[in-house]
């Protein structure tokens, strides 16, 4: 039985050469744009303030959730955690129903 390593010979080697050529062309193009100064036209990305607000909200939610989990863990370890059976059952039913609607 023979095993051929495509990563070291054949088509993969020519693909590697093309990838290097593409990188060289990209570097040359970047250098030309840099030499042209700020007046050059190119792709540009602007992120709105909405994204910044969303990021802040997610971070706040994450820290609130972490503190809630810590508080619950402390209650559990102290033997004082008493989950509400109605709320637990309601959550399980709601999750099961939402899975069926996918």
Buried (B, 14 or more C-beta within 10 A) or exposed (E): EEEEEEEEEEEEEEEEEEEEEEEEEEEEEEEEEEEEEEEEEEEEEEEEEEEEEEEEEEEEEEEEEEEEEEEEEEEEEEEEEEEEEEEEEEEEEEEEEEEEEE
